[in-house]
């Protein structure tokens, strides 16, 4: 089958404007794309006071967060029940140089009994020290 080849691209004058418009739109989305979409997360309002993590001297620690609905978060994931949280904490502390400290960030609406349950669970998982997080000076949240 023979096709006639009569199309000759770029036979006329080269126009730069259409190419630049596409490049500028792509550049805009690459530079400002992170600011256009808000990150998804859960708000945890820490109670005032408390000591920041800075009181520990460079040793590794684990962080567990609890929101107002008493839902637990570990390693940026929702943990559906306490048995699974205990399993995850135990596997992290079982490593030879695994962390032995827990930084517990709890919303101010969380019941004290829930904090006691989490502290007992952390001790059973092999953690030796627990620090309850709060907001630092000036109302700024701890790390």
DRENMIMI-297707 format. One record per residue (C-alpha): residue in one letter; x, z, y. Coordinates in steps of 0.001 Angstrom, whole numbers, plus 500000, padded with zeros to 6 digits. Layout:
<recs>
AXZY...
</recs>
This chain:
<recs>
X500000500000500000X501372498997503338X500531500722506586X501441499335509928X503628501593511931X502649501114515539X502742504761516644X505797505515518720X505910509182519798X507617510080523045X507420506499524262X506161507669527619X507501510295530000X508224513728528445X505848516464529726X507294519985529667X504171521868530879X502231521944527553X505260523217525651X505996525913528229X502393527124528213X502529527662524436X505912529394524695X504699531752527458X501589532736525483X503691533494522401X506210535421524502X503403537475526071X502024538485522669X505455539311521290X506392541511524256X503082543242524905X501417543111521479X502298546733520754X500490547901523874X497338545887523250X496429547617519969X496115551401520044X497592553278517073X495162554827514614X495510558550514063X493859561934513950X493870564279516909X495131567774516129X494838570248518972X497496572899518389X496912576454519597X499041577724522484X502236579609521748X504187579396518563X507764578472518120X508940574888518016X510820573485515031X514012573700517078X514529577258515826X515714575782512516X519271574576512439X519281571025511141X518036571789507649X515340569460506283X511715570556506289X508334569219505254X505378568884507616X501744569401506656X499040568898509291X495463570189509121X492750568830511417X489594570566512677X487653569478509571X490350571190507429X491536567831506055X495239567971505100X497825565311505947X501246564989504313X503749562193504991X501222560389507234X498642560196504446X495386562035503857X495571564390500884X492097564706499335X492539568065497578X494930571010497415X496032570297493830X497404566916494863X499092568479497914X500752571050495663X501977568271493353X503418566272496260X505145569326497754X506575570311494365X508000566835493759X509670566825497168X511192570294496703X512322569558493116X515141567319494363X518615568917494243X518901569063498025X515181569025498705X513712570866501681X512756574512501238X510856574947504511X507352573954505557X506200573310509117X502410573748509147X500599572119512084X497013573331512130X494257572609514625X493035575650516516X489617575338514825X491046575840511311X490013579074509602X492690581664508885X491691581710505202X492571578010504925X496019578702506396X496525581492503863X495548579110501033X498079576550502255X500800579191502579X500204580416499006X500166576834497762X503491576137499503X505081579215497900X503855578093494471X505372574645495109X508796576220495691X508984576426499467X510607579605500732X509836579572504446X506703578570506378X506406578122510135X503009577783511763X503233575208514548X501765575617517983X502064574015521369X505210574833523264X505643575866526880X503502574096529433X500807573204526924X502924570455525405X502584570168521640X505499571044519411X507369568272517564
</recs>
